[in-house]
Amino acid sequence: MPPITAIIVGAGHRSLYYASYALSHPDELRIVAVADPNELRRRQTAEMFDLPPAACFTCAEEVASLPKMADAVINGTMDSQHVPTSLPLLEAGYHILLEKPFAINEDEMWKLVQTARKTRRKVMICHVLRYAPFYAAIRQRVQAGEIGDILNIQTLEHVSYHHMGVAFVRGKWNRKDRFGSSMLMAKCCHDLDLITWMKSGILPKAVASFGSNYQFRPEKTPPGAGTRCLVDCPIEPDCLYSARKHYIDHPDRWSFYVWDSLEHLPHPTIEDKIHSLMTDNPYGRCVWKCDNDVVDHQTVAIEFSDGSTASHNMVGGAARPSRAIHLVGTTGEIRGVMEESRFSIYHFDTRPGHEYSEEVVDLSIGGDMHGAFGGHGGGDLRLVADFVKVIRGEPPSLSTTSLEDSISGHLIGFSADRAMAERRVVELRFR
């Protein structure tokens, strides 16, 4: 079969990474155009995929106004742009691989769902953790009935201190009114999707939630701290959140966020980076004196229509990143940590002198489970491979996340934020 053709809309880090699948699998995917308001990113993308000037556009609306030129769109715009850019593209006949969260509120969500239903276009959401071997293997065991009916699910995400600082205090997702998404939706809609995936076919019924910004606020500022780490802060050498320690001593970590203001320089020097942090770069600010208003920790409790329950705990500012899951079924349990690429299955053992049996599933044996398939536990490029198959009309995999599949997890997230703000239980409503 000929390769699926696709247009990149929003030439940011995520969409370019997904699109890179075309470079290693040109027989499956071919990038034929790009749309981005930033001229430099358009030019860089054109060079990466050998695109002519006529295939470079400024926005999704421009692409949608022209005769259809590809099978699909890879939409990697910012959260608040996902629905506004996707609607005209669906109307123009494109299938879409859409970054998560696919909407920033319930009204937007249902508008996109209704448009996709009307146009009969395929929309696949980038819930890449479904494709991580760790979670895919657990889902296979659940589907096979190895632990019976699921009674309770507990998930946990620890967001590292440097990720918390770069994304949710100093960075792009630090204010819901500016970027659209809460921290729960920006960071944990993966986890909420995993919960609903494990309970596939059973709708969530009600949600409660608590959380706050506990750490990163002015009244928590250490005595003597300045406003910019490299300008006026005498305690910077001893500060755990020093911009120098996070972004100069680790120049490649989160570089696609921190140094985007220097992307016009082919090879920015350390001096360039230090000057940037000292002047207008938002990542040079004191973490306790930013304009952030999102939470740094949140707990979500979920009730499903069959009476089972689930909970998710998100904690920002941990020493190391970690995602964990614990499923308790009527005949057994599954418990594991994604970063360890290993989980255990427990079953009742009623023999005298026994209590339970344990099967350890070690996915790291036999090679690196991330390797050529990229980040998110090896799920990133597996997602793109599956998208290509879905657009070709092949049967969807167990991991495939259609727009309809993604509704429950998003609705839980929106409802959890409302429950937290209003301090009440929110009943979920489906359309």
C-alpha positions in Angstrom: 0.0 0.0 0.0 1.2 3.6 -0.6 2.3 5.5 2.5 -0.3 7.5 4.4 0.3 11.2 3.7 0.1 13.7 6.6 0.3 17.4 7.3 2.0 18.7 10.5 -0.1 21.4 12.2 1.8 23.0 15.0 5.5 22.3 14.4 6.4 21.8 18.1 8.3 19.2 19.9 5.6 16.6 20.1 4.3 16.7 16.6 7.8 16.7 15.1 8.6 13.7 17.2 5.5 11.8 16.0 6.2 12.9 12.4 9.8 11.6 12.7 8.2 8.1 12.2 8.1 9.1 8.5 11.9 9.4 8.3 12.4 5.8 9.5 9.3 4.3 7.9 8.9 6.2 4.6 6.9 3.3 3.1 4.2 3.8 5.8 4.1 7.6 6.4 5.0 10.6 4.3 4.9 14.2 5.5 3.7 16.5 2.7 3.1 19.9 4.3 3.4 21.9 7.5 1.4 24.7 9.1 2.8 26.9 11.8 2.7 30.7 12.5 6.4 30.7 13.3 8.5 31.1 10.1 11.6 29.6 11.5 9.8 26.4 12.6 8.2 26.2 9.2 11.6 26.4 7.5 13.2 23.9 9.9 10.3 21.4 9.4 10.5 21.9 5.6 14.2 21.1 5.7 13.6 18.0 7.9 11.0 16.5 5.5 12.2 18.0 2.2 9.1 20.2 1.7 8.8 22.8 -1.0 7.8 26.4 -0.1 4.3 25.8 -1.6 3.7 23.1 1.1 4.3 25.6 4.0 1.3 27.3 5.6 0.8 29.7 8.5 -2.3 28.0 10.1 -4.8 25.2 10.1 -7.5 27.4 8.6 -5.3 28.1 5.6 -4.8 24.3 5.1 -8.6 23.7 5.5 -9.5 26.3 2.9 -7.5 24.6 0.2 -8.4 21.4 -1.7 -7.6 18.3 0.4 -3.9 17.5 0.0 -3.3 14.6 2.4 -4.9 11.7 4.2 -4.4 13.0 7.7 -3.1 15.8 10.0 -0.7 15.4 13.0 -2.0 18.2 15.3 0.5 19.2 17.9 -0.7 22.7 18.7 -1.0 24.0 22.2 -3.9 22.7 24.4 -6.2 25.7 23.8 -5.8 25.4 20.0 -6.6 21.7 19.7 -10.3 22.1 19.1 -10.3 25.4 17.1 -7.7 24.0 14.7 -9.2 20.5 14.4 -12.8 21.6 13.6 -12.1 23.1 10.2 -9.7 20.2 9.4 -12.4 17.6 10.1 -14.8 19.6 7.9 -12.2 19.6 5.2 -12.0 15.8 5.3 -8.9 15.0 7.2 -8.3 12.3 9.7 -6.4 13.6 12.8 -3.8 12.4 15.2 -4.5 14.8 18.0 -2.3 15.6 21.0 -3.8 15.3 24.5 -5.6 16.8 26.2 -7.8 17.1 23.1 -9.9 19.8 24.7 -9.7 22.3 27.6 -13.3 22.1 28.8 -16.5 20.0 28.4 -18.2 22.3 25.9 -15.2 22.1 23.6 -14.9 18.4 24.1 -18.5 17.7 23.0 -18.2 20.1 20.1 -15.2 18.2 18.7 -16.9 14.8 19.3 -20.1 15.9 17.5 -18.1 17.2 14.5 -16.1 14.0 14.3 -19.3 12.0 14.4 -20.9 14.2 11.7 -18.0 14.1 9.3 -17.2 10.5 10.1 -13.5 11.2 10.3 -11.1 9.2 12.4 -9.6 11.1 15.3 -7.0 9.3 17.4 -5.8 10.8 20.7 -2.1 10.7 21.7 -2.6 8.6 24.8 0.9 7.1 24.3 1.0 5.2 27.5 -1.5 2.7 26.1 1.3 1.7 23.8 4.0 1.4 26.4 4.8 -2.3 26.7 4.3 -2.0 30.5 0.7 -0.8 30.3 -0.2 -2.8 27.2 0.9 -6.1 28.9 -1.2 -5.2 32.0 -4.2 -4.5 29.9 -3.8 -7.8 28.1 -3.8 -9.7 31.4 -6.9 -7.7 32.5 -8.7 -8.5 29.3 -7.9 -12.1 29.6 -9.7 -12.1 33.0 -6.6 -13.1 35.0 -7.7 -11.0 38.1 -11.5 -11.3 37.6 -13.6 -8.2 37.7 -11.8 -5.0 38.8 -12.9 -3.8 42.2 -10.4 -0.9 42.6 -7.7 0.9 40.7 -5.0 3.0 42.3 -2.6 5.0 40.1 0.1 7.4 41.1 2.3 9.9 39.3 5.2 11.6 40.9 6.3 14.6 38.8 10.0 15.3 39.3 11.1 18.6 40.8 12.8 19.7 37.5 9.8 18.8 35.4 7.5 20.6 37.9 9.6 23.7 37.7 10.1 23.8 34.0 6.5 23.1 32.9 4.1 24.0 35.7 5.8 26.8 37.7 8.0 28.7 35.2 6.7 27.4 32.0 3.9 26.9 29.4 1.4 25.2 31.7 1.7 27.3 34.8 -1.6 29.2 34.4 -4.9 27.7 33.3 -6.3 31.0 32.1 -3.4 31.4 29.7 -2.8 27.9 28.4 -6.2 26.4 28.9 -5.4 23.2 30.8 -5.1 22.5 34.5 -2.0 20.6 35.7 -4.2 17.5 36.1 -5.3 17.6 32.5 -1.9 18.6 31.1 0.1 16.0 33.0 -2.3 13.2 34.1 -5.0 12.8 31.4 -2.7 9.8 30.5 -3.4 8.2 33.9 -7.1 9.0 33.9 -7.3 7.4 30.4 -5.4 4.3 31.7 -8.0 3.9 34.5 -10.9 4.1 32.1 -9.1 1.7 29.7 -8.6 -0.9 32.4 -12.4 -0.5 33.1 -13.2 -0.6 29.4 -17.0 -0.7 28.8 -17.9 0.5 32.3 -18.6 4.3 32.5 -17.4 6.5 35.3 -20.3 7.8 37.4 -19.0 10.4 39.9 -15.8 12.2 40.9 -14.4 14.0 44.0 -11.1 15.7 44.2 -8.8 17.7 46.5 -5.5 19.6 45.8 -3.7 22.9 45.9 -0.5 24.8 45.2 1.3 23.9 48.4 4.9 24.7 47.6 5.4 27.3 44.8 3.9 30.5 46.1 5.3 33.8 47.4 4.8 33.1 51.1 6.9 30.0 50.8 9.9 31.9 49.4 13.2 31.2 51.3 14.5 34.2 53.2 16.7 36.4 51.1 15.6 35.0 47.7 15.7 37.4 44.7 13.4 37.5 41.7 15.7 36.1 39.0 18.2 33.4 39.9 21.2 34.8 38.0 20.6 38.5 38.7 19.7 39.3 42.3 19.6 36.1 44.3 22.2 35.7 47.0 20.9 32.2 47.9 21.1 30.9 44.4 24.2 28.7 45.0 22.4 26.7 47.6 18.9 26.7 46.0 17.5 23.4 44.8 15.5 25.2 42.1 18.4 27.4 40.8 18.0 28.1 37.1 21.7 27.7 36.7 21.5 24.2 38.2 18.5 23.2 36.2 19.2 24.7 32.8 23.0 25.6 32.6 24.4 22.5 34.4 21.8 20.4 32.5 21.7 22.3 29.1 20.0 19.5 27.2 17.3 18.6 29.7 14.0 20.3 28.7 16.0 22.3 26.1 13.0 22.4 23.7 11.2 24.5 26.3 13.9 26.5 28.0 15.8 27.6 24.9 12.9 28.2 22.5 13.7 32.0 22.6 17.2 31.1 21.2 16.0 28.8 18.4 17.0 31.5 15.9 20.7 30.8 16.8 22.1 27.6 15.2 24.4 26.9 18.1 23.7 29.0 21.2 26.6 29.2 23.5 26.5 28.9 27.3 27.0 32.7 27.4 23.9 33.1 25.2 21.9 30.9 27.5 23.1 32.7 30.7 22.2 36.1 29.2 18.8 34.7 28.3 18.1 33.6 31.8 19.3 36.9 33.2 16.9 39.0 31.0 13.5 38.0 29.5 13.6 34.2 29.6 10.7 33.1 31.9 12.8 30.1 33.0 15.2 32.4 34.8 12.6 33.5 37.4 12.5 32.4 41.0 10.1 29.5 41.3 8.4 31.1 44.4 7.8 34.4 42.6 6.3 33.3 39.3 2.7 34.0 38.1 1.7 30.3 38.4 -1.8 29.3 39.7 -2.0 25.6 39.0 -1.8 23.0 41.7 1.3 21.1 42.6 -0.6 18.1 44.0 -4.1 16.6 43.5 -6.0 13.5 44.5 -8.9 12.2 42.4 -11.5 9.7 43.6 -13.8 8.0 41.0 -16.9 5.9 41.3 -17.9 3.7 38.3 -21.4 2.7 37.3 -20.8 -0.9 38.4 -19.9 0.2 41.9 -16.1 -0.2 41.6 -13.8 2.7 42.5 -10.5 4.2 41.5 -8.1 6.9 42.7 -5.3 8.9 41.2 -2.6 10.8 43.1 -0.5 13.4 41.4 2.4 14.9 43.3 4.7 17.5 41.8 8.2 18.1 43.1 9.3 14.5 43.7 13.0 13.5 43.7 12.4 11.2 40.7 9.6 10.7 38.1 7.5 7.7 38.6 4.2 6.2 37.5 2.7 3.3 39.4 -0.5 1.2 39.1 -2.3 -1.2 41.4 -5.4 -3.1 40.3 -7.4 -5.2 42.7 -9.7 -7.7 41.1 -12.1 -10.3 42.5 -9.6 -13.1 42.0 -6.2 -11.4 42.0 -4.1 -8.2 41.8 -1.6 -6.5 39.5 0.9 -4.1 40.8 3.9 -2.4 39.1 6.0 0.7 38.4 6.4 1.8 34.8 9.9 3.0 35.1 11.0 -0.4 36.4 9.4 -2.2 33.3 8.1 -4.8 35.7 4.9 -5.8 37.4 3.6 -8.6 39.6 0.4 -10.6 39.4 -0.9 -11.9 42.7 -3.5 -14.7 43.1 -5.2 -16.3 46.1 -3.4 -19.4 47.4 -5.6 -21.3 49.9 -3.1 -24.2 50.4 -2.1 -24.7 54.0 0.9 -22.5 54.8 0.3 -20.2 51.8 -1.5 -16.9 51.3 -1.0 -15.8 47.8 1.1 -16.7 44.7 3.1 -14.1 42.7 4.1 -14.0 39.1 6.7 -11.4 38.2 6.6 -10.1 34.6 9.9 -8.4 33.8 9.6 -6.6 30.5 13.2 -5.4 30.6 14.5 -8.9 30.0 15.7 -9.3 26.5 16.5 -5.7 25.7 15.6 -2.0 26.2 11.8 -1.6 26.1 12.1 2.1 25.1 14.8 2.1 22.4 13.7 2.9 18.9 10.1 3.6 20.0 11.0 6.7 22.0 9.7 8.1 25.2 6.7 7.5 27.4 7.8 4.0 28.2 8.3 3.2 24.5 4.8 4.3 23.5 5.4 7.3 21.3 6.3 5.8 18.0 4.2 2.7 18.5 1.2 5.1 18.6 2.1 6.5 15.2 2.6 3.0 13.7 -0.9 2.2 15.0 -2.4 5.4 13.6 -1.1 4.5 10.2 -2.8 1.1 10.4 -6.1 2.6 11.5 -6.1 5.1 8.7 -5.3 2.3 6.2 -8.5 0.6 7.5 -6.8 -2.2 9.4 -8.4 -3.5 12.6 -7.6 -1.2 15.6 -5.2 -2.6 18.2 -6.0 -3.1 21.9 -4.2 0.2 22.5 -6.0 2.3 19.9 -7.5 5.4 21.5 -10.3 6.8 19.3 -11.9 10.1 20.2 -14.9 8.2 21.6 -12.6 6.1 23.8 -11.0 9.2 25.2 -14.2 10.9 26.4 -14.4 9.1 29.8 -10.9 10.0 30.9 -11.3 13.7 29.8 -14.7 13.9 31.5 -13.2 12.6 34.7 -10.4 15.3 34.6 -12.8 18.2 33.9 -15.1 17.0 36.6 -12.3 16.5 39.1 -11.1 20.1 38.6 -14.6 21.3 39.1 -15.1 19.1 42.2 -11.9 20.4 43.7 -12.8 24.1 43.1 -16.4 23.7 44.4 -15.6 21.1 47.1 -18.3 18.7 46.1 -19.0 15.4 44.4 -19.6 15.9 40.6 -21.9 13.5 38.8 -20.7 12.8 35.2 -23.0 13.3 32.2 -22.5 11.7 28.8 -24.0 12.6 25.5 
